[in-house]
């Protein structure tokens, strides 16, 4: 099946729908999650449309060797991509092997494309006259014309809707190749039209570096006690510096982000556990939650259901 459409009730289901990707999602916004994913595979190119009603963090990698591109839409303006706020009209880029780190808007819509690296390099050289490694390496985004960005978004969305309504349109390999080449050509054209001064380097500020170090340390400590003082000591920064860094780069305070990480870890274990052999209390305590009532209330605020409901499926 070239096109897959999924209605999703859990961020982990969303991650599974991105075929060939290595992704992990963390829910940051409170309430039951509902989302949708449309995923079209055309040779070495993927066209994606994802939407959801809660703020998520996505971290991970594209299919090996692929470039990725995503126009910033009005519904995702202000999202945080690799530590920087996205601006409407930009096209976010990711290079082969580069780790993505995206904090979405609360009610988001993402449309994007991934393309095999060798094919994109050929298209960039022949159709755009540029070397993508020189033009894009280590960059956050390019800023083409607003009209061009809107046209690219519209093309992707209309293509997905058309294939969903008429799957027979792509029955022939020749047609699939033509559609794939047209999608990549449009991306190459936008990048060729953008200027070097429009590109923004990512992970460059001190605040972004502090958050990356904190994030690595928090992941190693999810099942252990961690205080704000401990974290500041480890990083060698003041509480004020850490707070402002997290508000800018993650949109949450450091300890709220850490607590969300723990709650997401509990949720993953509850979903994988057998209800007849595991208990909510045992799992919660493994992740540092010792007060059952406070834990259950925090869990329900974030995920819209009680932990016992998650455990029992």
C-alpha positions as a Markdown table, in Angstrom:
| # | Residue | x | y | z |
|---|---|---|---|---|
| 1 | Unk | 0.0 | 0.0 | 0.0 |
| 2 | Unk | 1.5 | 3.3 | -1.1 |
| 3 | Unk | -0.6 | 5.5 | 1.2 |
| 4 | Unk | -1.4 | 4.7 | 4.8 |
| 5 | Unk | -3.9 | 6.7 | 6.8 |
| 6 | Unk | -4.0 | 6.3 | 10.6 |
| 7 | Unk | -6.3 | 7.7 | 13.2 |
| 8 | Unk | -4.2 | 7.7 | 16.4 |
| 9 | Unk | -5.0 | 7.7 | 20.1 |
| 10 | Unk | -1.5 | 7.4 | 21.4 |
| 11 | Unk | 1.8 | 9.1 | 20.5 |
| 12 | Unk | 3.6 | 5.7 | 20.3 |
| 13 | Unk | 1.2 | 4.7 | 17.6 |
| 14 | Unk | 2.2 | 7.9 | 15.8 |
| 15 | Unk | 5.9 | 6.9 | 16.0 |
| 16 | Unk | 5.1 | 3.5 | 14.5 |
| 17 | Unk | 3.4 | 5.0 | 11.5 |
| 18 | Unk | 6.6 | 6.8 | 10.4 |
| 19 | Unk | 8.0 | 3.8 | 8.4 |
| 20 | Unk | 11.8 | 3.6 | 8.3 |
| 21 | Unk | 12.2 | 6.4 | 10.9 |
| 22 | Unk | 13.7 | 6.0 | 14.4 |
| 23 | Unk | 11.4 | 8.1 | 16.5 |
| 24 | Unk | 10.4 | 8.5 | 20.1 |
| 25 | Unk | 7.5 | 10.8 | 21.2 |
| 26 | Unk | 6.9 | 12.4 | 24.6 |
| 27 | Unk | 3.5 | 14.0 | 25.4 |
| 28 | Unk | 4.0 | 17.4 | 27.1 |
| 29 | Unk | 0.4 | 18.8 | 26.8 |
| 30 | Unk | -2.3 | 17.6 | 29.2 |
| 31 | Unk | -5.3 | 15.6 | 28.0 |
| 32 | Unk | -6.3 | 12.6 | 25.9 |
| 33 | Unk | -4.3 | 12.5 | 22.7 |
| 34 | Unk | -6.0 | 12.3 | 19.3 |
| 35 | Unk | -4.1 | 12.5 | 16.0 |
| 36 | Unk | -4.0 | 11.5 | 12.3 |
| 37 | Unk | -1.2 | 10.5 | 10.0 |
| 38 | Unk | -1.1 | 10.2 | 6.3 |
| 39 | Unk | 2.0 | 8.6 | 4.9 |
| 40 | Unk | 2.7 | 8.2 | 1.2 |
| 41 | Unk | 5.8 | 6.2 | 0.0 |
| 42 | Unk | 7.0 | 6.9 | -3.5 |
| 43 | Unk | 10.3 | 5.1 | -4.1 |
| 44 | Unk | 12.8 | 6.7 | -1.9 |
| 45 | Unk | 10.6 | 9.7 | -1.1 |
| 46 | Unk | 8.0 | 10.0 | 1.6 |
| 47 | Unk | 5.2 | 12.6 | 1.8 |
| 48 | Unk | 3.8 | 13.0 | 5.3 |
| 49 | Unk | 0.9 | 14.9 | 7.0 |
| 50 | Unk | 0.6 | 14.6 | 10.8 |
| 51 | Unk | -1.8 | 16.3 | 13.1 |
| 52 | Unk | -2.6 | 16.2 | 16.8 |
| 53 | Unk | -4.4 | 17.9 | 19.6 |
| 54 | Unk | -1.7 | 17.9 | 22.2 |
| 55 | Unk | 1.8 | 19.3 | 22.5 |
| 56 | Unk | 4.4 | 16.6 | 21.7 |
| 57 | Unk | 8.1 | 16.3 | 21.7 |
| 58 | Unk | 9.6 | 14.2 | 18.9 |
| 59 | Unk | 13.2 | 13.1 | 18.9 |
| 60 | Unk | 15.0 | 10.8 | 16.5 |
| 61 | Unk | 16.2 | 10.2 | 13.0 |
| 62 | Unk | 14.8 | 10.1 | 9.4 |
| 63 | Unk | 15.3 | 7.0 | 7.3 |
| 64 | Unk | 19.0 | 6.4 | 6.9 |
| 65 | Unk | 20.7 | 8.6 | 4.4 |
| 66 | Unk | 17.6 | 10.8 | 3.8 |
| 67 | Unk | 17.1 | 14.6 | 3.7 |
| 68 | Unk | 14.0 | 16.0 | 5.3 |
| 69 | Unk | 12.0 | 19.2 | 4.7 |
| 70 | Unk | 8.9 | 20.6 | 6.4 |
| 71 | Unk | 7.2 | 24.0 | 5.6 |
| 72 | Unk | 6.2 | 25.8 | 8.8 |
| 73 | Unk | 2.4 | 26.2 | 8.7 |
| 74 | Unk | 0.3 | 28.7 | 10.7 |
| 75 | Unk | -0.8 | 25.9 | 13.0 |
| 76 | Unk | 2.8 | 25.0 | 13.9 |
| 77 | Unk | 4.3 | 28.5 | 13.9 |
| 78 | Unk | 6.1 | 29.0 | 17.2 |
| 79 | Unk | 6.9 | 25.3 | 17.5 |
| 80 | Unk | 10.5 | 24.7 | 18.6 |
| 81 | Unk | 12.8 | 22.9 | 16.2 |
| 82 | Unk | 16.3 | 22.0 | 17.5 |
| 83 | Unk | 16.1 | 24.7 | 20.1 |
| 84 | Unk | 14.8 | 27.5 | 17.9 |
| 85 | Unk | 11.3 | 28.9 | 17.4 |
| 86 | Unk | 9.9 | 28.1 | 13.9 |
| 87 | Unk | 8.6 | 31.0 | 11.9 |
| 88 | Unk | 5.7 | 30.8 | 9.4 |
| 89 | Unk | 7.0 | 30.7 | 5.9 |
| 90 | Unk | 10.3 | 28.9 | 6.7 |
| 91 | Unk | 11.1 | 25.4 | 5.5 |
| 92 | Unk | 12.7 | 23.4 | 8.3 |
| 93 | Unk | 15.5 | 21.2 | 7.0 |
| 94 | Unk | 17.3 | 18.1 | 8.4 |
| 95 | Unk | 20.4 | 16.5 | 7.0 |
| 96 | Unk | 21.2 | 12.8 | 6.7 |
| 97 | Unk | 22.2 | 11.4 | 10.1 |
| 98 | Unk | 21.2 | 14.5 | 11.9 |
| 99 | Unk | 19.1 | 14.0 | 15.0 |
| 100 | Unk | 15.8 | 15.8 | 15.0 |
| 101 | Unk | 14.3 | 17.4 | 18.1 |
| 102 | Unk | 10.9 | 19.0 | 17.7 |
| 103 | Unk | 8.5 | 20.4 | 20.3 |
| 104 | Unk | 5.1 | 20.9 | 18.5 |
| 105 | Unk | 2.5 | 23.5 | 19.0 |
| 106 | Unk | -0.5 | 22.5 | 21.1 |
| 107 | Unk | -2.9 | 21.9 | 18.2 |
| 108 | Unk | -0.5 | 21.2 | 15.3 |
| 109 | Unk | -0.4 | 20.2 | 11.7 |
| 110 | Unk | 2.8 | 19.1 | 10.1 |
| 111 | Unk | 3.4 | 18.5 | 6.4 |
| 112 | Unk | 6.7 | 17.3 | 5.1 |
| 113 | Unk | 8.9 | 15.3 | 2.7 |
| 114 | Unk | 11.9 | 13.0 | 3.2 |
| 115 | Unk | 14.0 | 12.0 | 0.2 |
| 116 | Unk | 16.8 | 9.6 | -0.5 |
| 117 | Unk | 20.1 | 11.4 | -0.1 |
| 118 | Unk | 21.7 | 10.4 | -3.4 |
| 119 | Unk | 18.5 | 11.2 | -5.4 |
| 120 | Unk | 18.2 | 14.6 | -3.7 |
| 121 | Unk | 21.9 | 15.4 | -4.4 |
| 122 | Unk | 21.4 | 14.6 | -8.1 |
| 123 | Unk | 18.2 | 16.8 | -8.2 |
| 124 | Unk | 19.9 | 19.6 | -6.4 |
| 125 | Unk | 22.9 | 19.7 | -8.7 |
| 126 | Unk | 20.9 | 19.3 | -12.0 |
| 127 | Unk | 17.7 | 21.3 | -11.2 |
| 128 | Unk | 19.0 | 23.7 | -8.6 |
| 129 | Unk | 22.7 | 24.2 | -9.3 |
| 130 | Unk | 23.7 | 23.7 | -5.7 |
| 131 | Unk | 25.4 | 21.2 | -3.4 |
| 132 | Unk | 23.1 | 20.3 | -0.5 |
| 133 | Unk | 25.9 | 19.6 | 1.9 |
| 134 | Unk | 27.3 | 23.1 | 1.4 |
| 135 | Unk | 23.8 | 24.7 | 1.3 |
| 136 | Unk | 22.1 | 22.9 | 4.2 |
| 137 | Unk | 24.6 | 21.2 | 6.5 |
| 138 | Unk | 24.1 | 22.1 | 10.1 |
| 139 | Unk | 21.2 | 24.5 | 9.4 |
| 140 | Unk | 17.8 | 25.0 | 10.9 |
| 141 | Unk | 15.8 | 26.2 | 8.0 |
| 142 | Unk | 15.7 | 28.2 | 4.8 |
| 143 | Unk | 13.3 | 31.1 | 4.2 |
| 144 | Unk | 11.9 | 31.2 | 0.6 |
| 145 | Unk | 9.0 | 33.4 | -0.4 |
| 146 | Unk | 5.8 | 33.0 | 1.5 |
| 147 | Unk | 3.9 | 32.3 | -1.7 |
| 148 | Unk | 6.4 | 29.5 | -2.5 |
| 149 | Unk | 6.1 | 28.0 | 0.9 |
| 150 | Unk | 2.3 | 28.0 | 0.7 |
| 151 | Unk | 2.4 | 26.5 | -2.8 |
| 152 | Unk | 4.6 | 23.6 | -1.6 |
| 153 | Unk | 2.4 | 22.9 | 1.3 |
| 154 | Unk | -0.7 | 23.0 | -0.9 |
| 155 | Unk | 0.9 | 20.6 | -3.4 |
| 156 | Unk | 1.7 | 18.0 | -0.7 |
| 157 | Unk | -1.7 | 18.2 | 0.9 |
| 158 | Unk | -3.6 | 18.0 | -2.3 |
| 159 | Unk | -1.5 | 15.1 | -3.4 |
| 160 | Unk | -2.2 | 13.1 | -0.3 |
| 161 | Unk | -6.0 | 13.8 | -0.5 |
| 162 | Unk | -6.0 | 12.9 | -4.2 |
| 163 | Unk | -4.2 | 9.6 | -3.7 |
| 164 | Unk | -6.5 | 8.8 | -0.8 |
| 165 | Unk | -9.6 | 9.4 | -3.0 |
| 166 | Unk | -8.1 | 7.7 | -6.1 |
| 167 | Unk | -5.4 | 5.2 | -5.2 |
| 168 | Unk | -5.5 | 3.8 | -8.8 |
| 169 | Unk | -3.8 | 7.0 | -10.0 |
| 170 | Unk | -0.4 | 5.7 | -8.8 |
| 171 | Unk | -0.9 | 2.2 | -10.1 |
| 172 | Unk | 1.8 | 2.6 | -12.8 |
| 173 | Unk | 5.5 | 2.8 | -11.8 |
| 174 | Unk | 6.1 | 5.5 | -14.4 |
| 175 | Unk | 3.4 | 7.7 | -12.8 |
| 176 | Unk | 4.8 | 7.2 | -9.3 |
| 177 | Unk | 8.3 | 8.2 | -10.6 |
| 178 | Unk | 6.9 | 11.4 | -12.2 |
| 179 | Unk | 5.0 | 12.4 | -9.0 |
| 180 | Unk | 8.1 | 11.8 | -6.9 |
| 181 | Unk | 10.3 | 13.8 | -9.1 |
| 182 | Unk | 7.8 | 16.7 | -9.2 |
| 183 | Unk | 7.7 | 16.8 | -5.4 |
| 184 | Unk | 11.4 | 16.9 | -5.1 |
| 185 | Unk | 11.7 | 19.5 | -7.9 |
| 186 | Unk | 9.5 | 21.8 | -6.0 |
| 187 | Unk | 11.6 | 21.5 | -2.8 |
| 188 | Unk | 14.8 | 22.1 | -4.8 |
| 189 | Unk | 13.3 | 25.2 | -6.4 |
| 190 | Unk | 12.5 | 26.7 | -3.1 |
| 191 | Unk | 15.9 | 26.1 | -1.7 |
| 192 | Unk | 17.6 | 27.5 | -4.8 |
| 193 | Unk | 15.5 | 30.7 | -4.4 |
| 194 | Unk | 16.4 | 31.2 | -0.8 |
| 195 | Unk | 19.4 | 33.3 | 0.2 |
| 196 | Unk | 22.3 | 32.3 | 2.5 |
| 197 | Unk | 21.4 | 35.0 | 4.9 |
| 198 | Unk | 18.0 | 33.4 | 5.5 |
| 199 | Unk | 19.5 | 30.3 | 7.0 |
| 200 | Unk | 19.8 | 30.0 | 10.8 |
| 201 | Unk | 22.3 | 27.8 | 12.5 |
| 202 | Unk | 20.9 | 25.5 | 15.1 |
| 203 | Unk | 22.0 | 24.6 | 18.5 |
| 204 | Unk | 24.3 | 27.6 | 18.6 |
| 205 | Unk | 23.2 | 29.6 | 21.7 |
| 206 | Unk | 24.4 | 28.9 | 25.3 |
| 207 | Unk | 20.8 | 28.3 | 26.4 |
| 208 | Unk | 20.4 | 25.6 | 23.8 |
| 209 | Unk | 23.6 | 23.9 | 24.8 |
| 210 | Unk | 22.6 | 24.0 | 28.5 |
| 211 | Unk | 19.2 | 22.3 | 27.6 |
| 212 | Unk | 20.9 | 19.6 | 25.6 |
| 213 | Unk | 23.2 | 18.8 | 28.4 |
| 214 | Unk | 20.3 | 18.8 | 30.9 |
| 215 | Unk | 18.2 | 16.6 | 28.7 |
| 216 | Unk | 21.0 | 14.0 | 28.5 |
| 217 | Unk | 21.5 | 14.0 | 32.3 |
| 218 | Unk | 17.7 | 13.8 | 32.9 |
| 219 | Unk | 17.3 | 10.8 | 30.7 |
| 220 | Unk | 20.0 | 9.0 | 32.7 |
| 221 | Unk | 18.2 | 9.9 | 36.0 |
| 222 | Unk | 14.6 | 9.2 | 35.1 |
| 223 | Unk | 14.3 | 6.4 | 37.7 |
| 224 | Unk | 16.3 | 8.2 | 40.4 |
| 225 | Unk | 15.7 | 11.2 | 42.7 |
| 226 | Unk | 16.7 | 14.4 | 41.0 |
| 227 | Unk | 16.3 | 17.9 | 42.5 |
| 228 | Unk | 16.7 | 21.2 | 40.9 |
| 229 | Unk | 19.8 | 21.9 | 43.0 |
| 230 | Unk | 21.3 | 18.6 | 41.8 |
| 231 | Unk | 20.7 | 19.5 | 38.2 |
| 232 | Unk | 22.1 | 23.0 | 38.6 |
| 233 | Unk | 25.2 | 21.6 | 40.3 |
| 234 | Unk | 25.7 | 19.0 | 37.5 |
| 235 | Unk | 25.4 | 21.7 | 34.8 |
| 236 | Unk | 27.3 | 24.4 | 36.7 |
| 237 | Unk | 24.5 | 27.0 | 36.1 |
| 238 | Unk | 22.2 | 29.0 | 38.3 |
| 239 | Unk | 18.5 | 28.1 | 38.7 |
| 240 | Unk | 17.6 | 31.3 | 36.9 |
| 241 | Unk | 19.8 | 30.5 | 33.9 |
| 242 | Unk | 18.3 | 27.0 | 33.7 |
| 243 | Unk | 14.7 | 28.2 | 34.0 |
| 244 | Unk | 15.1 | 30.7 | 31.2 |
| 245 | Unk | 16.9 | 28.2 | 29.0 |
| 246 | Unk | 14.1 | 25.6 | 29.4 |
| 247 | Unk | 11.3 | 28.1 | 28.8 |
| 248 | Unk | 13.0 | 29.2 | 25.6 |
| 249 | Unk | 14.0 | 25.8 | 24.2 |
| 250 | Unk | 11.4 | 23.4 | 25.6 |
| 251 | Unk | 8.5 | 25.7 | 26.6 |
| 252 | Unk | 8.4 | 24.2 | 30.2 |
| 253 | Unk | 10.3 | 24.6 | 33.4 |
| 254 | Unk | 13.1 | 22.1 | 33.9 |
| 255 | Unk | 11.4 | 20.1 | 36.6 |
| 256 | Unk | 8.0 | 20.1 | 34.8 |
| 257 | Unk | 9.9 | 18.7 | 31.7 |
| 258 | Unk | 11.6 | 16.1 | 33.9 |
| 259 | Unk | 8.3 | 15.0 | 35.5 |
| 260 | Unk | 6.7 | 14.7 | 32.0 |
| 261 | Unk | 9.5 | 12.5 | 31.0 |
| 262 | Unk | 9.0 | 10.2 | 34.0 |
| 263 | Unk | 5.2 | 10.1 | 33.4 |
| 264 | Unk | 5.8 | 9.1 | 29.7 |
| 265 | Unk | 8.2 | 6.4 | 30.8 |
| 266 | Unk | 5.5 | 5.0 | 33.3 |
| 267 | Unk | 2.9 | 5.1 | 30.5 |
| 268 | Unk | 5.1 | 3.0 | 28.2 |
| 269 | Unk | 5.8 | 0.4 | 30.9 |
| 270 | Unk | 2.1 | 0.3 | 31.8 |
| 271 | Unk | 1.1 | -0.4 | 28.2 |
| 272 | Unk | 3.7 | -3.2 | 27.9 |
| 273 | Unk | 2.9 | -4.8 | 31.2 |
| 274 | Unk | 0.5 | -7.7 | 31.9 |
| 275 | Unk | -2.4 | -6.6 | 34.1 |
| 276 | Unk | -2.4 | -9.9 | 36.0 |
| 277 | Unk | 1.2 | -9.8 | 37.0 |
| 278 | Unk | 2.0 | -6.0 | 37.4 |
| 279 | Unk | 0.6 | -3.3 | 39.5 |
| 280 | Unk | 0.4 | 0.5 | 39.0 |
| 281 | Unk | 2.1 | 1.1 | 42.3 |
| 282 | Unk | 5.2 | -1.1 | 41.5 |
| 283 | Unk | 5.7 | 0.5 | 38.1 |
| 284 | Unk | 5.2 | 4.0 | 39.4 |
| 285 | Unk | 7.7 | 3.5 | 42.2 |
| 286 | Unk | 10.3 | 2.3 | 39.7 |
| 287 | Unk | 10.1 | 5.7 | 38.1 |
| 288 | Unk | 10.3 | 7.7 | 41.3 |
| 289 | Unk | 6.6 | 8.2 | 42.1 |
| 290 | Unk | 6.1 | 7.3 | 45.8 |
| 291 | Unk | 2.8 | 9.1 | 46.6 |
| 292 | Unk | 0.1 | 7.1 | 44.9 |
| 293 | Unk | -2.6 | 9.8 | 44.9 |
| 294 | Unk | -0.4 | 12.6 | 43.7 |
| 295 | Unk | 1.0 | 10.3 | 40.9 |
| 296 | Unk | -2.5 | 9.2 | 39.7 |
| 297 | Unk | -3.7 | 12.9 | 39.6 |
| 298 | Unk | -0.6 | 14.0 | 37.7 |
| 299 | Unk | -0.9 | 11.0 | 35.3 |
| 300 | Unk | -4.5 | 11.8 | 34.6 |
| 301 | Unk | -3.8 | 15.5 | 34.0 |
| 302 | Unk | -1.2 | 14.6 | 31.4 |
| 303 | Unk | -2.8 | 11.7 | 29.6 |
| 304 | Unk | -6.6 | 12.1 | 30.3 |
| 305 | Unk | -7.0 | 8.7 | 31.9 |
| 306 | Unk | -6.0 | 7.0 | 35.1 |
| 307 | Unk | -2.9 | 4.7 | 35.1 |
| 308 | Unk | -5.1 | 1.7 | 36.0 |
| 309 | Unk | -7.0 | 2.3 | 32.7 |
| 310 | Unk | -3.7 | 2.3 | 30.8 |
| 311 | Unk | -2.6 | -0.9 | 32.5 |
| 312 | Unk | -5.9 | -2.7 | 31.8 |
| 313 | Unk | -5.9 | -1.7 | 28.1 |
